[in-house]
């Protein structure tokens, strides 16, 4: 994106996972990067250690004088003093999605969309390309455990494939024009933006319509976009098993690892091993392998990459696995994600008591999907609910964690303040502990590890 002209970039909301990936892109390309965020986190600590200038007070006096581009996330309101500072001075303010679209547009682009599954799939694809020696630039929606970052740029000096997570929130993915697009799921979500699931589906159809001429669309089996797919686009289906262009066969689990054969439209490749647990991760791997097959990556590289893939932080992240305690952290914040996580735990640890600590994310999502949340949370043995993480929202009357707890048909359940959680866990001594949610529940990971990691 004309980075030779952009010398000083300022990020309003730099600590977000998508914003920080862009910040790392500009820093990698030599720009001065500064920014504001509301709360310091381990991620903002990392950005500071990489040479970026961050602060956490709403204070225009902390803004560098030479800013020539502002990148903004709608999570920061336009009434924010720093937003007004830039607006009043006529300094260009661009949404993250716009900038990502411009950065990716000159390159062959793989975009992964879906209401869940997209972060792991995107990260797998980037890892496949790197393992095969293909130049790659990737903007990820999570921290890759293989590369310890959410921005990957490898093979300097070559024209890379651009691998991007295509976010449906605020219709952000409509700024992309991919050569290959994946849609992993299309469940009801972000109804505060879309109002109705029909509008959400229409937006996914518009995303598919932005695929470049002679490109490819890889759809999870069962997703129906109607007649919105442009002519001249190659269309493929994928699924975990069954009738699809890409799927798995002969699935077996040995010592916690998934062994399978990879079925393509023209051949079956045998002897694959996935380096992480969970059938939902195998389904993500099928989508990623489909991209590898379409782009001509050799079988030996596909096998090597998928076995060496170590996952994404906060995506079914097994942090403690010892006698007496298994602790898994997961970003799940939608009922389908919660269901996949809980069922994967049941597969891995049959017969063990599972305690889930869930932090709902957004008042509107809690309101719109309350019955679905209640049904899936009842699959736990014990439930601890934290207060709703509001993110960009103000409270909605009658919508609370207590309301959700009351709906959940489970005997062993309770509300909890974050500051009380460690003491409650000390009393309970869970066999399998899950921390679940997309808010700031990740700030509890380190204290949990320090309290229980060596016991």
Secondary structure, DSSP 4 states (H G I P E B T S, - for coil): --TTT--EEEEETTTSHHHHHHHHHHHHTT-EEEEE-SS--HHHHHHHHTT-EEE-S--GGGS-TT--EEEE-TTS-TTSHHHHHHHHTT--EEEHHHHHHHHHHTS-EEEEE-SSSHHHHHHHHHHHHHHTT--EEEEEEEEETTTTEEEEEESTTS--EEEEEE--GGGGGGG---SEEEE----S--HHHHSSHHHHHHHHHHHHTTPPTT-EEEEETT---TT-SPTT-EEEEE-SSSSSSBEEEEEEEETTEEEEEEE-SS-EEEEEEESS--HHHHHHHHHHHHHHHHTT--HHHHHHHHHH---BTTSSEEEEEETTEEEEEE---SHHHHHHHHHHHHHHSTT--EEEEEEEE-HHHHHHTHHHHHHHHTTSSEEEEEEEE-TTPPP-TT-SHHHHHHHS--SSEEE--GGGHHHHHHHH--SEEEEE-SSSTTHHHHHHHHHHTT-
